[in-house]
Amino acid sequence: MVRKATLDHGLRPDEVAAGDEAVPSVTEPDELTGRRSRQWRGAGGRWMIWGLRAVIWAVLIIIGFRGVTSILSNPAPSSSGAASTSNAAAGTDTGFPTDLAEAFALQFGNVYLNFSPATAGQRASDLTPFIPVGSDPQFGWNGAGTQQLQSEQVASISVQNAHHAVVMLLAQVNTGLIELAVPIYATQGGLVVSAEPALLPGPPRAAPPQPSSAESDSAAMNALSGQLPGFFRAYASGDQQTLSRFLAPGAVVTGLGGAVTFSSIPAMQVPSGGSTRNITVSVVWQVVGQSTVRPHARQSVSAAPAGLEMTYQMTVVQQNGTWYVKAIGPSDQQPGGQ
């Protein structure tokens, strides 16, 4: 700001002229220079803010995209799987001791499903820790007849609340396959079979689908019939060096280590196709060191070793007119025939 003093009448004309000539060379005040610098830095700051906003939006878009793709690539479990999971977690949700109750029911079933008049007293004593005080010592058995438990396991558990559940046992007795529903009451760390069990029928036998009626590739089947016996001999013995001669490049197959020996191939299914086929093969194994001998008899009833027919699904690859094994595993269907 130019002072009014420059206009005072007290100055000589030559001083006024000198003052006028000096004005263009006067340096701007510091506060004006600083203000302009700060305005320039402010413009650069806005560019940084917009850049930061762009980065934040990009991150949010990537997170949202990954979340959507994760949901699409991991569909919700099936209703049966969800029911199984919720049933297993029910004990944790309610506080019911599911694992302990299952083990308790198994031990109870081991006593309850075995009965004979000759061991009735021992059975009653063995049942005491499982049944309520004052219950019938035989817990419903009338003391007649005989039954033997051969095997049992827990099929499922249905938890009703923190104190009540029903453990379902799948058991094989001398009369067949059964299910036994065992009600369990739990409180303060203690367990008891709260009521007499319920006998239920075992699961019905399902009918598997019929073997494929498609005709086999006769040429390929004839070729494989000549090559697979050598493979199965090596597979049975576990001789990895010999086994590798029958394997496709990169295939990894571990043998049975001499547990069985190869006998025959009674059936094979070879569908038509290209150089890679999925085939089904039935193999008869002979169990090493097994024979049926009648005790104290002069000669064995059967000197032949035990034989087991088993079915495999195999992936074979043809290279230069020769078939090689790429993979071997279990089959869910019998071969249609040879």
Secondary structure as UniProt FT lines:
FT   HELIX           4..7
FT   TURN            9..10
FT   HELIX           13..22
FT   HELIX           23..25
FT   HELIX           30..73
FT   HELIX           79..94
FT   HELIX           98..112
FT   HELIX           117..119
FT   HELIX           120..127
FT   TURN            128..130
FT   TURN            133..134
FT   TURN            137..140
FT   STRAND          149..159
FT   STRAND          164..173
FT   TURN            174..175
FT   STRAND          176..187
FT   TURN            188..189
FT   STRAND          190..193
FT   STRAND          198..201
FT   HELIX           218..237
FT   HELIX           240..243
FT   HELIX           244..246
FT   TURN            249..250
FT   TURN            257..258
FT   STRAND          260..269
FT   STRAND          276..287
FT   TURN            288..289
FT   TURN            295..296
FT   STRAND          307..319
FT   TURN            320..321
FT   STRAND          322..330
//
